[in-house]
């Protein structure tokens, strides 16, 4: 059971440095699209109907941009800075549609570390299997920060 289990936290702000990079590759499969569409109850025909999509400038169904955003936020939660992180800001520009069955390479790079504010700024880029840029942007995240607990030692002066 996940709820009661103590999980390892990601890195603290003091352990992070400008220039750190994370690269990951995701293959967009039918099961991923169906899970997303079921979870969000998003019936946009552009995402699932070939006959509709073929009549648009996209020509075939596209991957929802929110699903690509989810891959990025998941990378922050899992790796950079890791478990316990919280995204406070994100700005993404979707440069080109991503189609079903695409392979997308995501690159996240720490561009700023603000210890005082407990914030890291991360640049994000993603390219498709042809090496073409499909999205770019940045996000700001708070690495995990556990506040000191009130203990009997803290009460020694009272």
WOURJO-V767603 format. One record per helix or strand. SS is the DSSP state (alpha for helix, beta for strand). FROM is the first residue (numbers start at 0). TO is the last residue. If there is no record, write none. Layout:
ss	from	to
SS	FROM	TO
SS	FROM	TO
This chain:
ss	from	to
alpha	12	14
beta	20	26
alpha	29	39
alpha	44	47
alpha	49	52
beta	61	61
alpha	64	77
beta	85	93
beta	98	98
beta	102	113
beta	118	126
beta	132	141
alpha	152	154
